Amino acid sequence: MKGLLQGRVALVTGGSRGIGYAIAAAYVREGAKVVICGRNELHLQEAVARLQVIGDVFPVVCDVSSISQVEEMVQKAIGRYGTVDILVNNAGISMTFGRVGEIDPRLWARVVQVNLVGTFNSCHAVIPKMLSQASGKIINLKGYGANMPSPRVSAYGASKAAVLAFTRTLAREYRGSGITVNCLSPGVVKTELILNREATPEGRPYLEQFSGFIDVLANPAEKAAQLAVRMASSSTDGVSGREFRVMSKTGLALRLIKWSARRLLKG
Ligand SMILES: NC(=O)c1ccc[n+]([C@@H]2O[C@H](COP(=O)([O-])OP(=O)(O)OC[C@H]3O[C@@H](n4cnc5c(N)ncnc54)[C@H](OP(=O)(O)O)[C@@H]3O)[C@@H](O)[C@H]2O)c1
């Protein structure tokens, strides 16, 4: 049986682990040829060894915050598979939990450089090819802070809010061109991004409070991957500038209510 993405070429940034790896694996299973990137070559090779068992994968070492590295990666992807039909801007980093006055400014700028500028870099490099074939799907990973204030992770929240604004803008700019651009909101997923966090002394209790909620809110990365398959498939043709969520606001509220009720009953 043919997969939903048979014959398509996908580029998944940050595909060596976490949500990006789950998306790459789901795409390969659906018949896509997949290029994955990351900075750590060893992690990339480990991911490729697992993915090659199910299909066609090509790793490229690339830091998405560098436009020259991203342009080179896209050229390698096109050289290998002839095109890029699907771009998933998944590579992202979080930050030390802390208020603006106490955070290292270089770290703040780095988060924006990877999450926002990295997303721009890949779009900039891929769009000419997508335009020439009058088709392409771009999926940008949203995150905490895009729709609400994000105290103590201000760079992360600001970068993800900007990714949402950028997605909507891009969707308008390329309306009618065959290129669609949407956001994927994966909810909370237990990955290194949220499990290995540091905090300033002031931020530590807030990080601990947040960590206590992770198990209540977490979804498996595979849920985000299933949604990413649907977003990349022909079932969403023509849909652009939208946000696709793994968990609705109502679903999130219900989970918190159930958790609070259980705690109350336990006394
Ligand atoms: N986990 C969550 O609960 C959650 C919730 C909402 C949104 N998200 C978003 O989902 C995306 C994936 O997060 P995750 O939780 O799967 O993170 P993760 O487990 O830390 O994985 C991040 C991936 O991105 C790569 N990466 C990081 N910086 C990079 C750079 N500068 N250039 C290229 N690759 C880079 C990493 O590889 P290297 O380190 O080798 O470069 C790795 O493959 C992020 O955009 C994140 O903001 C996550």
The ligand as an ORCA input file, in Angstrom:
! r2SCAN-3c Opt
* xyz 0 1
  N       9.223     19.480     23.796
  C       8.172     20.274     23.936
  O       7.387     20.152     24.903
  C       7.864     21.309     22.894
  C       6.669     22.043     23.043
  C       6.337     23.006     22.079
  C       7.183     23.209     20.995
  N       8.352     22.495     20.885
  C       9.203     22.780     19.726
  O       9.475     21.576     19.011
  C      10.768     21.662     18.399
  C      11.582     20.428     18.744
  O      11.759     20.405     20.148
  P      12.217     19.099     20.943
  O      11.507     19.159     22.236
  O      12.101     17.901     20.100
  O      13.764     19.458     21.209
  P      15.040     18.525     21.385
  O      14.668     17.162     21.829
  O      15.985     19.317     22.202
  O      15.602     18.385     19.889
  C      16.022     19.528     19.207
  C      16.563     19.131     17.852
  O      16.977     20.327     17.183
  C      18.368     20.239     16.862
  N      18.945     21.581     16.950
  C      19.028     22.389     18.022
  N      19.639     23.541     17.699
  C      19.925     23.461     16.377
  C      20.555     24.321     15.450
  N      21.030     25.520     15.815
  N      20.694     23.912     14.171
  C      20.232     22.690     13.778
  N      19.636     21.829     14.609
  C      19.491     22.209     15.899
  C      18.940     19.226     17.853
  O      20.125     18.614     17.390
  P      21.606     19.205     17.766
  O      21.563     19.536     19.226
  O      22.552     18.112     17.409
  O      21.787     20.408     16.913
  C      17.795     18.233     17.920
  O      17.818     17.380     16.806
  C      11.386     22.977     18.865
  O      11.188     23.962     17.882
  C      10.582     23.314     20.108
  O      10.554     24.685     20.381
  C       8.709     21.554     21.795
*
